[in-house]
Amino acid sequence: MRRRFPVNKHEQRSQAHSRVWNTSDETSMTYFFSKVQLFRHAYGSLFTDEALAQQVLAGLPASMRSTLRLPQEGVALEQVQDGLCDWEPTWREASGVPLAKTTLKGQKEKESAIVESESSTKVLTLPPNRPPRSELRSAATPIKPVVPSQIASTSASVASLAASYDPSRVIPANGGQSRMYRRPDSSKVMKLARNCVKCGGQHFDFEHDHLLRAGQLNTLDSLTEDYPEVDESELDPQHF
């Protein structure tokens, strides 16, 4: 291909030397990379980085060179690049040379296209998001319905029966038949299967307060009847 279409080195070198910064249509970085690329295509490695730095400075306006304040010899290419990045905004403000709006719009559209391209690439390459472990556990283990405890329901039943207690519904114990109570809210009959938890008497728990108020319970006797008694005269005086 090079034999059929030979490169015009003279034209390349002429373009490299004549390339200057178009301050109103491009940023200093666009000029910097374009200038360096032209010289490397035209001369290869013939120009050192210090020589390229001088060529880049030569294509700048005099006011920009004075703003950078770089020495005439021994300047690294990176120093020129850093200086242009740092001082271009200040130079434009001081010189009254704004960048054309069309150029800014084109640069923003280009940057936006790059960002969109990167975003679409990430969407295609990233694996799908996994739900949190808590959601996985929730999906794997169904939530059991809350069932009221037997103790709570029993307490509520006892309180209800105590409030609606009717002595006429009591069926006293007779022979081998235990004490019973006809429920007021249904046709069922309750059988006494254990003694009262409050005093140990043979009646229902919900009856206790009513029997106590009616004087049918002697709790003092029931609390002391199991303790043996002796006369004081039989005891040793040192115990008093």
Rosetta silent file (secondary structure, phi, psi, omega in degrees, C-alpha in Angstrom):
SEQUENCE: MRRRFPVNKHEQRSQAHSRVWNTSDETSMTYFFSKVQLFRHAYGSLFTDEALAQQVLAGLPASMRSTLRLPQEGVALEQVQDGLCDWEPTWREASGVPLAKTTLKGQKEKESAIVESESSTKVLTLPPNRPPRSELRSAATPIKPVVPSQIASTSASVASLAASYDPSRVIPANGGQSRMYRRPDSSKVMKLARNCVKCGGQHFDFEHDHLLRAGQLNTLDSLTEDYPEVDESELDPQHF
SCORE:     score description
SCORE:     0.000 S_00000001
   1 L     0.000  -38.863  179.608    0.000    0.000    0.000 S_00000001
   2 L   -67.187  -32.369  177.836    2.823    2.410    0.771 S_00000001
   3 L   -68.360  -39.014  179.995    4.380    1.725   -2.639 S_00000001
   4 L   -74.813  -35.689 -178.866    1.112    2.487   -4.416 S_00000001
   5 L  -125.286   78.637 -178.446    0.312    5.499   -2.239 S_00000001
   6 L   -66.161  144.852 -179.820    3.613    7.013   -1.094 S_00000001
   7 L   -81.821  135.174  177.905    3.516    9.485    1.802 S_00000001
   8 L   -85.614   93.146 -177.935    4.461   13.066    0.979 S_00000001
   9 H   -62.519  -36.412 -179.501    6.996   13.710    3.731 S_00000001
  10 H   -61.933  -43.106 -179.885    7.542   17.291    2.631 S_00000001
  11 H   -68.330  -39.624  178.638    3.837   18.062    3.027 S_00000001
  12 H   -60.656  -44.622 -178.888    3.674   16.281    6.381 S_00000001
  13 H   -68.627  -34.748  177.782    6.597   18.271    7.751 S_00000001
  14 H   -64.795  -41.999  178.539    5.155   21.500    6.397 S_00000001
  15 H   -65.706  -37.427 -179.905    1.831   20.806    8.173 S_00000001
  16 H   -64.024  -43.587 -178.719    3.627   19.954   11.398 S_00000001
  17 H   -73.542  -32.564 -176.619    5.567   23.237   11.453 S_00000001
  18 H   -85.399   -7.087 -178.181    2.614   25.381   10.357 S_00000001
  19 L   -70.663  122.159  178.854    0.190   23.913   12.899 S_00000001
  20 L  -127.169  167.810 -179.064   -0.761   26.577   15.448 S_00000001
  21 L   -78.165  119.620  174.669   -3.347   26.806   18.183 S_00000001
  22 L   -87.945   90.456 -166.833   -6.744   27.914   16.860 S_00000001
  23 L   -62.502  -31.331 -175.729   -7.760   29.529   20.124 S_00000001
  24 L   -86.074  -17.989 -174.127  -11.412   30.225   19.316 S_00000001
  25 L  -113.257   -8.873 -177.895  -12.270   26.802   17.839 S_00000001
  26 L  -149.682  156.797  176.662  -10.301   24.294   19.919 S_00000001
  27 L   -79.247  165.658  179.823   -8.937   23.738   23.384 S_00000001
  28 H   -66.239  -29.561  179.246   -5.235   23.856   24.117 S_00000001
  29 H   -70.745  -36.678  176.084   -5.217   20.070   24.670 S_00000001
  30 H   -61.750  -44.678  177.201   -6.658   19.443   21.200 S_00000001
  31 H   -63.396  -43.320 -176.551   -3.875   21.560   19.718 S_00000001
  32 H   -58.366  -52.488 -177.077   -1.228   19.909   21.922 S_00000001
  33 H   -68.799  -34.732  178.390   -1.999   16.328   20.886 S_00000001
  34 H   -66.250  -43.012 -179.673   -2.482   17.277   17.233 S_00000001
  35 H   -63.597  -46.449 -179.691    0.872   19.088   17.080 S_00000001
  36 H   -63.593  -41.314 -179.203    2.763   16.227   18.743 S_00000001
  37 H   -65.133  -40.858  178.942    1.110   13.645   16.483 S_00000001
  38 H   -61.934  -43.504 -179.159    1.981   15.581   13.312 S_00000001
  39 H   -67.897  -38.078 -179.878    5.659   15.841   14.280 S_00000001
  40 H   -71.125  -33.250  175.540    5.925   12.168   15.198 S_00000001
  41 H   -70.984  -35.980 -175.535    4.341   11.102   11.900 S_00000001
  42 H   -81.519  -36.375 -173.326    6.566   13.437    9.924 S_00000001
  43 H  -117.255   -7.627 -178.017    9.903   12.924   11.733 S_00000001
  44 L    67.256 -130.025 -179.712    9.455    9.703   13.721 S_00000001
  45 L   -95.905   14.811 -178.765   11.831    9.637   16.680 S_00000001
  46 L   -64.897  -37.746  179.623   14.096   12.318   15.215 S_00000001
  47 L   -90.848  129.430  174.553   12.654   14.975   17.550 S_00000001
  48 L   -77.390  170.837  178.666   13.185   14.479   21.267 S_00000001
  49 H   -63.120  -35.599  178.494   10.494   15.333   23.818 S_00000001
  50 H   -67.107  -38.260  177.733   12.296   18.582   24.658 S_00000001
  51 H   -67.624  -38.717  176.978   12.382   19.534   20.961 S_00000001
  52 H   -64.976  -36.641  177.762    8.678   18.713   20.632 S_00000001
  53 H   -61.205  -40.795  178.411    7.965   20.883   23.672 S_00000001
  54 H   -67.032  -36.402  178.433    9.637   23.850   21.953 S_00000001
  55 H   -67.373  -38.673  177.414    7.625   23.228   18.769 S_00000001
  56 H   -64.831  -43.242  178.770    4.358   23.164   20.762 S_00000001
  57 H   -63.760  -33.777 -178.978    5.293   26.422   22.499 S_00000001
  58 H   -66.051  -26.785  179.899    6.129   28.005   19.139 S_00000001
  59 L   -87.045    3.341  179.541    2.549   27.448   17.950 S_00000001
  60 L   -93.296  153.925  172.529    1.044   29.290   20.938 S_00000001
  61 L   -62.535  152.189 -178.707    0.165   32.996   21.040 S_00000001
  62 H   -60.038  -35.149 -179.663    2.820   35.152   22.678 S_00000001
  63 H   -65.911  -33.182  178.568    0.414   36.071   25.465 S_00000001
  64 H   -73.407  -37.682  177.900   -0.050   32.391   26.297 S_00000001
  65 H   -63.599  -38.695  178.684    3.705   31.755   26.309 S_00000001
  66 H   -70.405  -29.228  177.315    4.191   34.627   28.730 S_00000001
  67 H   -69.358  -38.988 -179.363    1.421   33.229   30.925 S_00000001
  68 H   -69.596  -35.834  178.464    3.112   29.821   31.106 S_00000001
  69 L    55.123   48.388  177.494    6.521   31.375   31.986 S_00000001
  70 L   -95.977  148.007  179.124    8.480   28.297   30.960 S_00000001
  71 L   -65.825  159.366 -177.891   12.236   28.453   30.265 S_00000001
  72 L   -77.593  -17.723  179.536   13.439   28.461   26.649 S_00000001
  73 L  -133.797  153.291  175.899   15.554   25.345   27.117 S_00000001
  74 L    71.923   27.384  179.781   15.242   22.097   29.035 S_00000001
  75 L   -94.536  129.073  178.140   11.438   22.079   29.117 S_00000001
  76 L   -80.850  153.090 -179.780    9.775   18.649   29.296 S_00000001
  77 H   -63.148  -34.348  179.108    6.754   17.850   27.155 S_00000001
  78 H   -66.869  -31.952  178.029    4.752   17.025   30.285 S_00000001
  79 H   -64.898  -40.705  178.445    5.465   20.508   31.682 S_00000001
  80 H   -64.957  -43.546  179.870    3.926   22.112   28.609 S_00000001
  81 H   -61.697  -46.199  179.326    0.879   19.852   28.837 S_00000001
  82 H   -63.973  -40.662  179.938    0.362   20.578   32.535 S_00000001
  83 H   -63.677  -41.215  178.481    0.821   24.311   32.007 S_00000001
  84 H   -64.264  -41.462  178.716   -1.778   24.421   29.234 S_00000001
  85 H   -62.837  -40.533 -175.040   -4.305   22.519   31.374 S_00000001
  86 H   -77.230  -38.065 -168.649   -3.768   24.818   34.356 S_00000001
  87 H  -104.469   -6.805 -179.311   -3.564   28.219   32.656 S_00000001
  88 H   -60.038  -47.268  179.265   -5.920   28.037   29.647 S_00000001
  89 H   -59.193  -42.465  179.637   -9.031   29.202   31.583 S_00000001
  90 H   -64.926  -41.798 -179.543   -7.114   32.118   33.129 S_00000001
  91 H   -64.175  -41.561  179.506   -5.592   33.086   29.782 S_00000001
  92 H   -63.560  -40.223  179.594   -9.002   33.067   28.050 S_00000001
  93 H   -66.981  -42.145 -178.741  -10.493   35.252   30.770 S_00000001
  94 H   -72.224  -35.509 -176.667   -7.598   37.723   30.693 S_00000001
  95 H   -90.276  -11.503 -178.558   -7.365   37.836   26.877 S_00000001
  96 L    68.414   39.180 -179.933  -11.107   37.849   26.209 S_00000001
  97 L  -119.642   86.354  179.388  -10.912   34.832   23.888 S_00000001
  98 L   -76.732  159.301  176.553  -13.808   32.499   24.721 S_00000001
  99 L   -81.468  136.998 -177.292  -14.172   29.084   23.176 S_00000001
 100 L   -57.998  142.239 -178.432  -16.850   28.928   20.475 S_00000001
 101 H   -64.104  -35.217  179.455  -20.183   27.515   21.669 S_00000001
 102 H   -62.684  -36.735  178.900  -20.347   25.112   18.747 S_00000001
 103 H   -67.435  -43.278  178.329  -17.032   23.638   19.831 S_00000001
 104 H   -63.026  -39.781  179.395  -18.207   23.244   23.417 S_00000001
 105 H   -64.214  -42.145  179.517  -21.431   21.635   22.232 S_00000001
 106 H   -64.150  -40.192  178.984  -19.525   19.196   20.045 S_00000001
 107 H   -66.013  -40.578  179.586  -17.203   18.270   22.889 S_00000001
 108 H   -65.776  -40.230  178.153  -20.118   17.718   25.272 S_00000001
 109 H   -64.050  -38.270  179.056  -21.925   15.541   22.717 S_00000001
 110 H   -66.225  -44.377  178.472  -18.769   13.511   22.219 S_00000001
 111 H   -63.935  -39.418  179.035  -18.281   13.077   25.965 S_00000001
 112 H   -64.055  -39.675  178.478  -21.961   12.139   26.370 S_00000001
 113 H   -64.200  -37.702  178.918  -21.663    9.528   23.626 S_00000001
 114 H   -65.982  -43.485 -179.935  -18.625    8.034   25.350 S_00000001
 115 H   -63.740  -42.681  179.312  -20.440    7.861   28.695 S_00000001
 116 H   -64.465  -38.429  178.943  -23.516    6.246   27.097 S_00000001
 117 H   -64.213  -42.632  178.778  -21.324    3.732   25.311 S_00000001
 118 H   -65.415  -38.754 -179.731  -19.576    2.800   28.567 S_00000001
 119 H   -65.147  -43.589  179.419  -22.918    2.508   30.370 S_00000001
 120 H   -64.875  -35.206  178.188  -24.378    0.211   27.704 S_00000001
 121 H   -65.725  -40.854  178.824  -21.247   -1.913   27.815 S_00000001
 122 H   -64.618  -39.000 -179.983  -21.548   -2.286   31.588 S_00000001
 123 H   -63.267  -37.394 -178.313  -25.213   -3.264   31.263 S_00000001
 124 H   -75.892  -30.197 -173.406  -24.329   -5.992   28.762 S_00000001
 125 H   -95.834  -27.576 -177.200  -21.363   -7.364   30.692 S_00000001
 126 L   -75.430  143.179  176.931  -22.491   -7.157   34.309 S_00000001
 127 L   -72.149  158.580  179.617  -24.420  -10.145   35.738 S_00000001
 128 L   -63.902  146.572 -179.022  -27.998   -9.581   36.908 S_00000001
 129 L   -68.295  135.217  176.433  -28.361   -8.265   40.411 S_00000001
 130 L   -90.754  143.082  177.580  -29.158  -10.881   43.006 S_00000001
 131 L   -66.977  156.207  178.555  -31.763  -10.083   45.643 S_00000001
 132 L   -58.265  158.130 -179.207  -30.519   -9.623   49.205 S_00000001
 133 H   -60.129  -34.620 -178.962  -30.118  -12.707   51.367 S_00000001
 134 H   -62.577  -38.715  178.882  -33.032  -11.609   53.519 S_00000001
 135 H   -68.782  -37.085  178.156  -35.363  -11.681   50.493 S_00000001
 136 H   -63.790  -42.349  178.700  -34.070  -15.114   49.494 S_00000001
 137 H   -64.700  -37.835  179.946  -34.746  -16.430   52.968 S_00000001
 138 H   -65.608  -38.495 -179.767  -38.212  -14.910   52.919 S_00000001
 139 H   -71.375  -34.395 -177.012  -38.999  -16.569   49.590 S_00000001
 140 H   -79.150  -35.664 -176.820  -37.646  -19.946   50.691 S_00000001
 141 L  -112.440  107.565  179.988  -39.244  -20.017   54.143 S_00000001
 142 L   -66.135  145.929 -179.266  -42.926  -19.062   54.239 S_00000001
 143 L   -77.097  126.918 -179.988  -43.968  -16.962   57.176 S_00000001
 144 L   -78.486  138.445  178.303  -46.050  -18.922   59.641 S_00000001
 145 L   -65.788  146.040 -179.465  -49.282  -17.267   60.744 S_00000001
 146 L   -77.725  120.223 -179.868  -49.301  -16.012   64.287 S_00000001
 147 L  -104.976  127.233  178.660  -51.487  -18.276   66.431 S_00000001
 148 L   -58.058  140.905 -178.576  -52.691  -16.925   69.790 S_00000001
 149 L   -69.267  152.680 -179.326  -51.180  -18.816   72.678 S_00000001
 150 H   -65.557  -32.481 -179.283  -53.296  -21.244   74.629 S_00000001
 151 H   -65.820  -43.383 -179.045  -52.494  -19.418   77.848 S_00000001
 152 H   -63.540  -43.071 -179.068  -53.825  -16.097   76.549 S_00000001
 153 H   -66.953  -37.426  178.979  -57.058  -17.694   75.286 S_00000001
 154 H   -65.599  -41.930  179.001  -57.536  -19.579   78.566 S_00000001
 155 H   -62.419  -41.753  179.268  -57.032  -16.392   80.602 S_00000001
 156 H   -64.975  -38.706  179.579  -59.576  -14.545   78.470 S_00000001
 157 H   -65.450  -42.576  178.813  -62.062  -17.422   78.866 S_00000001
 158 H   -63.091  -43.079  179.495  -61.634  -17.460   82.644 S_00000001
 159 H   -63.255  -39.115  179.550  -62.110  -13.690   82.845 S_00000001
 160 H   -66.778  -42.890  179.174  -65.269  -13.915   80.714 S_00000001
 161 H   -67.808  -34.717  177.764  -66.747  -16.701   82.836 S_00000001
 162 H   -65.993  -36.839 -179.232  -65.892  -14.840   86.046 S_00000001
 163 H   -71.304  -33.847 -177.642  -67.696  -11.743   84.785 S_00000001
 164 L  -103.816   21.908 -174.435  -70.813  -13.703   83.770 S_00000001
 165 L   -62.179  134.458  179.506  -70.752  -16.161   86.700 S_00000001
 166 L  -133.155  111.948 -177.682  -74.193  -17.475   87.714 S_00000001
 167 H   -57.984  -27.118 -178.189  -74.398  -19.768   90.788 S_00000001
 168 H   -68.514  -14.576  179.879  -77.588  -21.336   89.420 S_00000001
 169 H   -88.709   -3.736  179.832  -75.575  -22.889   86.604 S_00000001
 170 E   -78.507  133.398  173.713  -73.393  -24.875   89.022 S_00000001
 171 E  -110.989  105.055 -175.225  -74.048  -28.631   89.225 S_00000001
 172 L   -62.051  156.868  177.144  -72.543  -29.784   92.563 S_00000001
 173 L   -65.048  140.933 -176.762  -70.467  -32.926   92.774 S_00000001
 174 E  -144.849  113.813 -179.644  -72.574  -35.983   93.509 S_00000001
 175 L    63.983 -123.138  178.446  -71.169  -39.413   94.197 S_00000001
 176 L   -88.400   -0.035 -179.320  -68.589  -40.204   91.550 S_00000001
 177 E   -89.140  127.726 -179.327  -69.649  -37.245   89.388 S_00000001
 178 L   -76.371  167.870  179.087  -67.345  -34.192   89.608 S_00000001
 179 L   -62.872  142.836 -177.870  -68.513  -30.608   89.920 S_00000001
 180 E  -135.344  162.565  179.777  -69.866  -29.115   86.646 S_00000001
 181 E  -144.642  127.010  178.926  -70.863  -25.716   85.264 S_00000001
 182 E   -83.717  119.176 -177.205  -73.228  -24.976   82.371 S_00000001
 183 L   -66.751  138.121 -179.942  -71.650  -22.350   80.110 S_00000001
 184 L   -78.341  -18.096 -175.904  -73.867  -19.308   79.492 S_00000001
 185 L   -99.149    2.550  178.854  -72.570  -18.763   75.954 S_00000001
 186 L  -158.803 -179.752  179.538  -73.194  -22.297   74.650 S_00000001
 187 L   -93.988    9.400 -177.639  -74.970  -25.579   75.356 S_00000001
 188 L   -87.667  154.968 -179.794  -71.794  -27.229   76.626 S_00000001
 189 E  -117.600  129.442  179.121  -71.127  -28.238   80.235 S_00000001
 190 E   -88.729  137.263  176.223  -67.713  -27.827   81.859 S_00000001
 191 E  -107.654  138.510  179.191  -66.408  -30.596   84.152 S_00000001
 192 L   -74.109  115.628 -178.036  -64.027  -29.873   87.012 S_00000001
 193 L  -108.131  -10.180  179.046  -60.803  -31.699   86.164 S_00000001
 194 L  -153.692  165.029  179.703  -58.484  -30.046   88.712 S_00000001
 195 L   -77.999  165.756  179.234  -58.628  -28.041   91.896 S_00000001
 196 L   -62.882  134.516 -178.445  -58.596  -24.237   92.025 S_00000001
 197 L   -74.573  -17.094 -177.397  -55.126  -22.823   91.404 S_00000001
 198 L   -84.340  -39.426 -176.420  -55.693  -20.022   93.936 S_00000001
 199 L  -131.220   -8.230 -179.151  -56.620  -22.051   96.998 S_00000001
 200 L    82.031    6.079  179.247  -56.629  -25.712   95.980 S_00000001
 201 L   -74.382  164.381 -178.426  -60.372  -26.050   96.624 S_00000001
 202 L   -88.311   69.965  175.897  -62.652  -28.287   94.594 S_00000001
 203 L  -154.458  168.632 -178.307  -64.211  -25.566   92.452 S_00000001
 204 L   -73.057  155.364  179.667  -63.449  -23.739   89.206 S_00000001
 205 H   -60.734  -40.696 -175.976  -60.887  -20.931   89.084 S_00000001
 206 H   -73.272  -10.633  177.517  -63.477  -18.387   87.935 S_00000001
 207 H   -85.362  -19.637 -167.892  -65.672  -19.271   90.961 S_00000001
 208 H   -53.822  -53.663 -175.911  -63.041  -18.466   93.562 S_00000001
 209 H   -63.441  -38.198 -179.443  -63.707  -14.727   94.031 S_00000001
 210 H   -68.018  -42.180  178.331  -67.498  -15.217   94.062 S_00000001
 211 H   -67.152  -34.761  179.079  -67.327  -18.028   96.634 S_00000001
 212 H   -66.834  -42.796  178.972  -64.911  -15.989   98.750 S_00000001
 213 H   -67.949  -30.846 -179.886  -67.252  -12.968   98.785 S_00000001
 214 L   -80.175   -2.627  178.914  -70.188  -15.240   99.592 S_00000001
 215 L    75.325   18.407 -179.360  -68.313  -16.588  102.632 S_00000001
 216 L   -90.589   -0.145  178.758  -68.301  -20.123  101.287 S_00000001
 217 L  -121.661  138.239  175.072  -64.494  -20.393  101.479 S_00000001
 218 L  -116.889   82.094 -173.906  -62.341  -20.462  104.610 S_00000001
 219 H   -68.589  -29.033 -179.223  -58.938  -19.733  103.137 S_00000001
 220 H   -64.736  -43.612  179.328  -57.294  -19.168  106.533 S_00000001
 221 H   -65.877  -39.136 -177.596  -58.106  -22.700  107.672 S_00000001
 222 H   -68.563  -25.890 -179.227  -57.024  -24.168  104.362 S_00000001
 223 H   -83.285  -21.155 -174.786  -53.682  -22.389  104.610 S_00000001
 224 H  -114.557   -6.901 -172.400  -52.922  -23.526  108.187 S_00000001
 225 L   -68.979  -20.390 -177.562  -54.580  -26.908  108.515 S_00000001
 226 L   -87.502   -4.569 -177.102  -51.487  -28.803  107.298 S_00000001
 227 L   -96.336  127.874  177.905  -49.137  -27.398  110.010 S_00000001
 228 L   -70.710  152.603 -178.128  -48.846  -29.351  113.348 S_00000001
 229 L  -124.658  146.526  176.370  -49.393  -27.443  116.637 S_00000001
 230 L  -136.385  161.531  177.134  -47.873  -27.860  120.164 S_00000001
 231 L   -76.907  149.659 -179.646  -48.335  -26.048  123.502 S_00000001
 232 H   -64.596  -29.506 -177.664  -45.886  -23.292  124.430 S_00000001
 233 H   -67.271  -20.304 -179.152  -45.122  -25.034  127.736 S_00000001
 234 H   -83.705   -9.095 -176.055  -43.588  -27.915  125.845 S_00000001
 235 L   -93.288  154.975  177.128  -41.019  -25.691  124.126 S_00000001
 236 L   -73.134  133.152 -178.707  -37.578  -24.701  125.452 S_00000001
 237 H   -58.116  -22.958 -177.429  -37.567  -21.050  126.749 S_00000001
 238 H   -67.461  -14.352  179.148  -34.470  -20.267  124.651 S_00000001
 239 H   -78.727   -9.345 -177.520  -36.644  -20.270  121.532 S_00000001
 240 L  -103.640    0.000    0.000  -38.455  -17.101  122.758 S_00000001
